[in-house]
Amino acid sequence: MTINFPELARQAAADGAITTEEVLALRRTAWPDGRIDQTEAEAVLAINEVVSVKNPEWIDFLVEAVGEYVLNGTEPRGYVADATADWLIAKLDHDGHLDSAAELELLVRVLEKALGTPDRLKDYALSQIEQAVLTGEGPTRDSGNLSAGSITAAECKLLRRVIFASGGDRPAAVSQREAEMLFRIKDATLGADNAPEWQRLFVQGVGNYLQGWQGAKGLSRDRAAELENFMNQTSGGLGGFFRRMGRVGAGDLQAAARDLLNSPPARDIAAEAGTDAAVTGSEQQWLDVRIGSDGQIDPLEQALLAFLAEA
């Protein structure tokens, strides 16, 4: 990297801003090949620390550059390693919270693009949004000028993006932890001047947990690494495959054929999804506890029950 990051950081600290021209120079000089390593990612984050005025060009660069390292800095590409997730949280966290919407957008974009991430990365992003709703301060708020105990349209959109992101314990589906978070936010914002989108998100989110397909789990990072290692073996392609087959004895081939014939039948995905759509006894008990905790059924809970009954 030929650009002088320390000098650029000092200049950004002096005027509290980074210009569109400086961002363009970073793209052209510091990131010409579309790849970024940990040192470069840390340099970008260091500049972000001292920039108080973050223009859209800078936010886009921050998200793309650091996201490239987080997603593709280790093999298999597209999966966030445990160590990388810990590194990112440590770099962004300031005494338990994020300082800017740019940092939150970086987290959300990583979760949306990842094929898999450690659960704690998604949990951390959700906790930042929940804290902002409850306290009225945080990366989703305008310097704390919005009231605590209410949820905005922007926060609804962020919650939806994170909950249904591909990275996490249930890709494109809502987990029990996430459904419980939605209930906590609902309880804390009852009667407030909430965004119209909030009721729809609450009903769809909790309903997805109760009725969603439990088999929607992505390929684990370890399994993806195994498959990638197999595909990358320099064994001569198809020629190597047939040579290996030629060294296999007839008895081994017959045994493999028997195993194939006796293997379990293919999964009936439609049947699994249909079974999961029914609310089970344990799920109903979970729902009853949350609805009955205050001795009354509020409007959002009524909307949820109507949704479940109709489904």
SULMO-V16885 format. One line per field, one symbol per residue. phi: phi as a letter, one per 20 degrees, with the letter a starting at -180 (. if undefined). psi: psi as a letter, one per 40 degrees, with the letter a starting at -180 (. if undefined). burial: # if it has 16 or more other ideal C-beta (glycine too) atoms within 10 Angstrom, else .. A space follows every 50 residues. Layout:
phi->???
psi->???
burial->???
This chain:
phi->.efefgffffffffdmbcefffffffffeecfdmdbdffffffffffffd eeddfgfffffgffffffffecfceffndefgfffffffffefclnbeeb fffffgffffffefeabfgfffffffffffffffdmcpfedelmeeffmc ceffffffgfffgeffepfcglbdefgffffffffgffdgmeeefgffff ffffffffffdfffeedffffffffffffffefednmfffffffffeeff fffffffffffefffffefffffffffefffffffgfffffefdmbdegf fffffffffff
psi->heigddddddddddeeihiddddddddddefdeeihadddddddddddde hdhhiddddddddddddddddeeiiiiehhidddddddddddhgfeiidi dddddddddddddieiiiddddddddddddddddeeiaeeigfeeiiifi hidddddddddddeidhadghfihiddddddddddddeeheigiideddd ddddddddddeiheeghihidddddddddddehgeeadddddddddehid dddddddddddeiiiihgdddddddddhhidddddddddddedeeihidd dddddddddd.
burial->....#..##.##.....#...##..##..##....#...##.######.# #..#..###.##############.#.####..##.###.##....#### ###########.######..######.#######.#.####....#..## ##.###.##.#####.#####.###..##.###.##..#....##.###. #############....#..#..##......................... .........................#......#..##..##........# #..#..##...
